[in-house]
Amino acid sequence: MKIMIIEDDPKIATHLESYIEKYGYEVAVVSDFEHVMDAFYEVEPSLVLLDINLPYYDGFYWCRQIRKDSICPVIFISARTGEMDQVMAIENGGDDYITKPFHPDVVMAKIRSQLRRAYGEYASSQRERIVEVHQLKLYPERLELHFQGADISLTKNEADIIELLMSRYPRVSGREDLLEKLWDDQTFVDENTLNVNMARVRKKFVELGIHDAVETVRGAGYRLHVTWGD
């Protein structure tokens, strides 16, 4: 597993590098902050630790660029403690958020958690997962949704929400469950964040010709509504 560190404070970057390497991971530290994606393509990391305040472009920008080509976990590490910064991290494709100052053991626990979630304990022996409901097929690792010969690309958040709705069908997916699926610590998620993501999910279904696929269950959450038949 390769861990990429995108942090412009050399002391913090070196501290993280030496600590993570103790656990047997290969670490690459970015030094050219104007061409971060060049380093990303060269290293092909399994996970990225990403600061927000960077020269040239901020971490939100670079996370969006990473998400165009990769679903590897991105953990933001920042001195910013505001809730809106953490919401922005989610909206721009982040998977977790650690505030500075941090304890290195916490960083390692977060890294391990995200690697397990993304690749599994035995990723090399796992087959590709497919979630299917009435001919609707979700490929979570590809971030693709297929229906009757058509397919569309999804963001990670969209794929996470659709996976939960499909796996719970015909049961209701609670708002808390959906928030937890989007973010490990739902304390920092604004209610509007879920509403925005649900609106995007509904649009994706419409793009496939499926209308009214997500039912709002007042006071409970959301449920997949099969309107397209068997």
Residue, then its C-alpha position, 0 to 999 in steps of 0.5 A: m500500500k502506498i500513502m501519498i502526503i500532500e502537506d506544505d509544512p515540511k516538519i509535519a510531512t516528515h513526521l507523518e512519513s516516518y511514523i507511517e513507514k514504521y507500519g510497513y507502508e510505502v510513503a511518497v511526499v509531494s514537494d511540487f505543489e503546482h503539479v500535484m497530479d503529476a506526482f499522483y499519476e506517477v505514484e498511484p497511491s492507495l490513499v492520500l493525506l491532504d492538507i487544505n491550505l496549499p500553495y497555488y491551489d487549495g486541497f479542495y481543488w486537488c481532491r476534485q482533480i483526484r476524484k476525476d480519475s480515482i476513488c482512492p481514499v482521501i483524508f484531509i488533515s487541516a488546522r481548520t476546525g470549522e464545520m463548513d470546512q469539513v462539509m466542503a471536504i465531503e462535498n469535494g470528495g473527501d472521505d475523512y477529516i483530521t484536525k491539527p494538532f493530531h496524534p499520529d495513532v489517530v492518523m494511523a487508525k483513520i488510514r487503516s479504516q479507510l484502506r479496509r473500507a476501500y480495498g478490504e482485508y483480502a482485496s486481492s482475492q475479492r471479486e468485484r461487487i455488484v449490487e442488483v435490484h430488479q435489473l438495476k445494477l450498481y458497480p461500487e468499485r467502478l462508480e457506475l450504475h447500469f440499467q437496460g444497456a445504459d450506464i452512467s458514472l457516479t461520484k463516490n457520494e452518489a454511489d455510496i447513497i445508491e448502494l445503501l438504498m439498494s442493499r436496504y430495499p425494500r426497507v427504509s434507509g434512515r437519515e443517520d445511516l445515510l449520513e454515516k455512509l457519507w462521513d465517518d463522523q456525522t456530527f460535522v455533516d450539515e443536514n443540507t448536505l444530505n439533501v443536496n446529495m439526494a437531489r443529485v442521486r434522483k437526477k442520476f436515476v432520471e438520466l437512466g429513464i427511471h423516475d420517482a426512484v427515491e421515496t422520502v419517508r417522512g420522519a424516517g429517511y428514504r427508500l428505493h421505490v421500484t417504478w420500473g417493474d421486474 
